[in-house]
Amino acid sequence: NDIKAKSGDTVEIQETRPLSARKHFTITKIIKK
């Protein structure tokens, strides 16, 4: 995932297979920085 989102950015996410213990999603795009 090469999207560089920072804390506070508004992003669109998509559920995926578990990537880690608590991460079950990936960022598809940044809506607002």
Sequence and secondary structure as in RCSB ss.txt:
>XXXX:A:sequence
NDIKAKSGDTVEIQETRPLSARKHFTITKIIKK
>XXXX:A:secstr
      TT EEEEEE S SSSS  EEEEEEEE 
